[in-house]
Every structure is written in structure tokens, then in C-alpha cells.
Amino acid sequence: MKLSRSMEFLPATEAHARDMAPRLRAADVRELDALGIDATWALASGVAASREPVTAMVEGRPAVMFGIAEGSILTGMGRPWLLGTDAVVGRDVAMARESRRWLERMAVGFRLLSNVVDARNVRAIRWLRWLGFELHEPVPLGPFGFPFHVFERRL
């Protein structure tokens, strides 16, 4: 789906993950580092574990990748994820609107969406609240014990 002349949404691929990983924005790199996770692995595994992963292309290059990874079939839980580059700077309003639409579309069949977000990532926290997620008090996670919020949304 084409949002504008310079932004287009396509099915995500591992090639998109490899292209985008070295260009992730600083907040996403910080979050992955705190969890001890490699960027290429995070993107590729998100693509592999999600029903309908999406890449937002800006000027022909992968700029944002997102999806809902299959969590537990028994509980109907999915794990929403999004990683991006600085190429979406200046497109925040358009991305916010589109993310709300994509979330509703991707969430079909899940009863609960849950994941974690770095407590230092104020921008992501604000966006998650805008999307209707509840954030819990931070808990230490990863090999370095950085604080992360569990976020949830019941459907």
C-alpha cells in the first residue's frame, strides 16, 4: 500500500532486515543492546515469527519494519514489535496514523498483545500509550539489568 510518493508498505523480507539493521535509529540500537540482541537477528526473527510482517519503504529503502510475532496459541497472545531508522523523521504523523491502522489489521485473532519497551525510550512509550497499550512499572531485563516496561493491550 502506497502512503505517499516517498513511502510505501510492502511485505517484509529478510533482505529488508539485512539492509536496515546497520541503519537502525539510536534508541532501537540502545534497546537491543540492553537486551543483548543483534539487530539483524531481531529483524529477521521478527519477520519469521510474524503472520504478516511489513516494511515501510522510504525513497526505495527499508525504513521501518513491524509485525506481531506469534506468541502463545493457547492464550491468544501476540508480541507486537517495530524497529526503524531515522528515515521516518518528519513523517511521524503519517507513521502514527498508519501504525494504528496496521495494528488493528494485524491484531485480528489475538486476545492479548504484549511485549517490552526500554524505559529510556520516551518516544516509543508515548506512541504505545497513544495506541492504547497499558504500561507496567519497569523491571530489570537483559544481561545488564536495564529497566523495561511490559506493555499490554487486551483485545
C-alpha positions as CSV (number, residue, x, y, z in Angstrom):
1,M,0.0,0.0,0.0
2,K,1.4,3.4,-1.0
3,L,1.1,6.2,1.6
4,S,2.7,8.9,-0.5
5,R,5.2,9.2,-3.3
6,S,8.0,8.5,-1.0
7,M,6.6,5.9,1.5
8,E,5.2,2.5,0.6
9,F,4.3,-0.5,2.7
10,L,5.4,-3.9,1.5
11,P,5.6,-7.5,2.9
12,A,8.8,-7.6,5.0
13,T,11.6,-9.8,3.9
14,E,15.0,-11.0,5.3
15,A,16.7,-8.8,2.6
16,H,14.9,-5.8,4.1
17,A,16.2,-6.8,7.6
18,R,19.8,-7.1,6.4
19,D,19.6,-3.7,4.6
20,M,18.0,-1.9,7.6
21,A,19.9,-3.4,10.5
22,P,23.1,-1.3,10.3
23,R,20.9,1.9,9.9
24,L,18.6,1.5,13.0
25,R,17.9,4.6,15.0
26,A,20.0,5.1,18.1
27,A,17.1,4.4,20.5
28,D,16.4,1.0,18.9
29,V,20.1,0.1,18.9
30,R,20.2,1.0,22.6
31,E,17.2,-1.1,23.4
32,L,18.5,-4.2,21.5
33,D,22.0,-3.8,23.1
34,A,20.4,-3.7,26.6
35,L,18.7,-7.0,25.8
36,G,21.8,-8.5,24.3
37,I,20.2,-8.9,20.9
38,D,21.8,-8.5,17.5
39,A,19.9,-6.1,15.2
40,T,19.9,-8.3,12.1
41,W,18.8,-11.3,14.2
42,A,16.0,-9.2,15.8
43,L,14.6,-8.1,12.5
44,A,14.9,-11.4,10.7
45,S,13.4,-13.4,13.6
46,G,10.5,-10.8,13.8
47,V,9.8,-11.4,10.1
48,A,10.0,-15.2,10.5
49,A,7.7,-15.2,13.6
50,S,5.0,-12.8,12.4
51,R,2.0,-13.6,10.3
52,E,2.1,-10.5,8.2
53,P,5.3,-8.5,8.8
54,V,5.5,-5.2,7.0
55,T,8.3,-2.9,5.8
56,A,7.7,0.8,5.3
57,M,9.9,1.8,2.4
58,V,11.1,5.4,2.2
59,E,12.5,6.5,-1.1
60,G,13.0,2.9,-2.1
61,R,14.8,1.7,1.1
62,P,13.5,-0.1,4.1
63,A,12.9,2.5,6.9
64,V,10.7,0.7,9.4
65,M,9.8,-2.9,9.9
66,F,7.0,-4.1,12.2
67,G,4.6,-7.0,12.9
68,I,3.0,-9.2,15.6
69,A,5.0,-12.3,16.3
70,E,3.0,-15.4,17.2
71,G,3.2,-15.8,21.0
72,S,1.1,-18.5,22.6
73,I,-1.7,-20.2,20.7
74,L,-3.2,-21.3,24.0
75,T,-3.6,-17.8,25.4
76,G,-4.1,-16.0,22.0
77,M,-1.1,-13.7,22.8
78,G,0.9,-11.9,20.2
79,R,4.1,-9.8,20.5
80,P,4.0,-6.6,18.6
81,W,7.4,-5.2,17.5
82,L,8.7,-2.3,15.5
83,L,12.2,-1.2,14.6
84,G,13.1,1.8,12.5
85,T,15.6,4.1,11.0
86,D,15.9,7.9,11.0
87,A,14.5,7.9,7.5
88,V,11.0,8.3,9.1
89,V,11.9,11.6,10.8
90,G,9.5,14.2,9.6
91,R,6.9,11.5,8.8
92,D,5.8,10.9,12.4
93,V,2.2,11.9,11.9
94,A,1.8,9.7,8.8
95,M,3.5,6.8,10.5
96,A,1.4,7.2,13.7
97,R,-1.8,7.1,11.7
98,E,-0.6,4.1,9.6
99,S,0.6,2.2,12.7
100,R,-2.8,2.4,14.2
101,R,-4.4,1.0,11.1
102,W,-1.8,-1.7,10.7
103,L,-2.1,-2.7,14.4
104,E,-5.9,-3.2,14.1
105,R,-5.4,-5.2,11.0
106,M,-2.6,-7.4,12.3
107,A,-4.3,-8.0,15.7
108,V,-7.2,-10.0,14.4
109,G,-7.3,-13.3,16.1
110,F,-5.2,-12.3,19.1
111,R,-6.8,-11.8,22.6
112,L,-3.7,-10.1,24.1
113,L,-0.8,-8.1,22.7
114,S,2.3,-7.8,24.9
115,N,6.0,-7.1,24.7
116,V,8.6,-4.9,26.4
117,V,10.0,-1.5,25.7
118,D,13.1,0.2,27.1
119,A,12.1,2.6,29.9
120,R,14.6,5.1,28.4
121,N,12.7,5.3,25.1
122,V,10.3,8.1,25.9
123,R,9.2,8.5,22.3
124,A,8.2,4.8,22.0
125,I,6.4,4.9,25.3
126,R,4.4,7.9,24.2
127,W,3.5,6.2,20.9
128,L,2.5,2.9,22.7
129,R,0.2,4.8,25.1
130,W,-1.4,6.6,22.1
131,L,-2.0,3.2,20.5
132,G,-3.9,2.1,23.7
133,F,-1.3,0.0,25.4
134,E,-1.1,-0.2,29.2
135,L,2.5,0.0,30.5
136,H,3.5,-1.6,33.7
137,E,6.2,-0.5,36.2
138,P,9.7,-1.0,34.8
139,V,11.6,-4.3,35.7
140,P,15.2,-5.1,35.0
141,L,15.8,-7.2,31.9
142,G,18.6,-8.5,29.8
143,P,22.2,-9.2,30.7
144,F,22.8,-5.7,32.0
145,G,19.5,-5.3,34.0
146,F,18.3,-2.2,32.2
147,P,14.7,-1.2,33.1
148,F,12.0,-2.2,30.7
149,H,8.2,-1.7,30.8
150,V,6.0,-4.6,29.9
151,F,3.2,-3.2,27.7
152,E,-0.1,-4.9,27.1
153,R,-3.4,-4.4,25.2
154,R,-6.3,-6.7,25.6
155,L,-8.5,-7.1,22.5
